Amino acid sequence: MQRNKENKGVIGLSRTRIES
């Protein structure tokens, strides 16, 4: 569960950075 949250956070950060 912790790993999934970390993975999602990394993807969200990367996605936000690309979208910005």
N, CA, C and O atoms as a printed pandas DataFrame, in Angstrom:
    atom_number atom_name residue_name chain_id  residue_number  x_coord  y_coord  z_coord
0             1         N          MET        A               1    0.856   -1.204    0.000
1             2        CA          MET        A               1    0.000    0.000    0.000
2             3         C          MET        A               1    0.893    1.257    0.000
3             4         O          MET        A               1    0.644    2.207   -0.742
4             5         N          GLN        A               2    1.914    1.241    0.829
5             6        CA          GLN        A               2    2.796    2.423    0.887
6             7         C          GLN        A               2    3.500    2.609   -0.457
7             8         O          GLN        A               2    3.672    3.729   -0.938
8             9         N          ARG        A               3    3.896    1.498   -1.041
9            10        CA          ARG        A               3    4.627    1.591   -2.310
10           11         C          ARG        A               3    3.674    2.159   -3.377
11           12         O          ARG        A               3    4.086    2.980   -4.197
12           13         N          ASN        A               4    2.448    1.740   -3.368
13           14        CA          ASN        A               4    1.492    2.220   -4.373
14           15         C          ASN        A               4    1.299    3.728   -4.220
15           16         O          ASN        A               4    1.218    4.459   -5.206
16           17         N          LYS        A               5    1.229    4.173   -2.981
17           18        CA          LYS        A               5    1.022    5.612   -2.746
18           19         C          LYS        A               5    2.242    6.386   -3.261
19           20         O          LYS        A               5    2.100    7.438   -3.886
20           21         N          GLU        A               6    3.417    5.865   -2.998
21           22        CA          GLU        A               6    4.640    6.558   -3.432
22           23         C          GLU        A               6    4.684    6.591   -4.964
23           24         O          GLU        A               6    5.028    7.609   -5.564
24           25         N          ASN        A               7    4.334    5.477   -5.573
25           26        CA          ASN        A               7    4.374    5.401   -7.031
26           27         C          ASN        A               7    3.371    6.392   -7.619
27           28         O          ASN        A               7    3.664    7.084   -8.595
28           29         N          LYS        A               8    2.201    6.450   -7.021
29           30        CA          LYS        A               8    1.170    7.364   -7.535
30           31         C          LYS        A               8    1.646    8.804   -7.377
31           32         O          LYS        A               8    1.433    9.635   -8.261
32           33         N          GLY        A               9    2.284    9.093   -6.259
33           34        CA          GLY        A               9    2.777   10.451   -6.009
34           35         C          GLY        A               9    3.814   10.842   -7.058
35           36         O          GLY        A               9    3.816   11.965   -7.562
36           37         N          VAL        A              10    4.682    9.906   -7.371
37           38        CA          VAL        A              10    5.732   10.214   -8.365
38           39         C          VAL        A              10    5.087   10.461   -9.722
39           40         O          VAL        A              10    5.467   11.389  -10.437
40           41         N          ILE        A              11    4.120    9.638  -10.071
41           42        CA          ILE        A              11    3.461    9.793  -11.382
42           43         C          ILE        A              11    2.711   11.130  -11.400
43           44         O          ILE        A              11    2.754   11.853  -12.395
44           45         N          GLY        A              12    2.039   11.450  -10.323
45           46        CA          GLY        A              12    1.280   12.711  -10.253
46           47         C          GLY        A              12    2.220   13.893  -10.399
47           48         O          GLY        A              12    1.905   14.865  -11.085
48           49         N          LEU        A              13    3.378   13.807   -9.751
49           50        CA          LEU        A              13    4.340   14.922   -9.823
50           51         C          LEU        A              13    4.845   15.054  -11.253
51           52         O          LEU        A              13    4.931   16.156  -11.794
52           53         N          SER        A              14    5.172   13.938  -11.846
53           54        CA          SER        A              14    5.723   13.953  -13.224
54           55         C          SER        A              14    4.641   14.487  -14.172
55           56         O          SER        A              14    4.922   15.304  -15.048
56           57         N          ARG        A              15    3.429   14.026  -13.991
57           58        CA          ARG        A              15    2.340   14.428  -14.880
58           59         C          ARG        A              15    2.112   15.934  -14.726
59           60         O          ARG        A              15    1.956   16.649  -15.716
60           61         N          THR        A              16    2.094   16.397  -13.510
61           62        CA          THR        A              16    1.842   17.832  -13.269
62           63         C          THR        A              16    2.964   18.650  -13.893
63           64         O          THR        A              16    2.720   19.714  -14.463
64           65         N          ARG        A              17    4.180   18.159  -13.786
65           66        CA          ARG        A              17    5.332   18.919  -14.303
66           67         C          ARG        A              17    5.205   18.993  -15.835
67           68         O          ARG        A              17    5.465   20.037  -16.434
68           69         N          ILE        A              18    4.814   17.905  -16.442
69           70        CA          ILE        A              18    4.713   17.877  -17.918
70           71         C          ILE        A              18    3.549   18.787  -18.350
71           72         O          ILE        A              18    3.642   19.507  -19.344
72           73         N          GLU        A              19    2.460   18.736  -17.581
73           74        CA          GLU        A              19    1.277   19.538  -17.940
74           75         C          GLU        A              19    1.594   21.022  -17.773
75           76         O          GLU        A              19    1.153   21.848  -18.572
76           77         N          SER        A              20    2.352   21.356  -16.743
77           78        CA          SER        A              20    2.661   22.774  -16.467
78           79         C          SER        A              20    3.429   23.374  -17.627
79           80         O          SER        A              20    3.782   24.553  -17.589
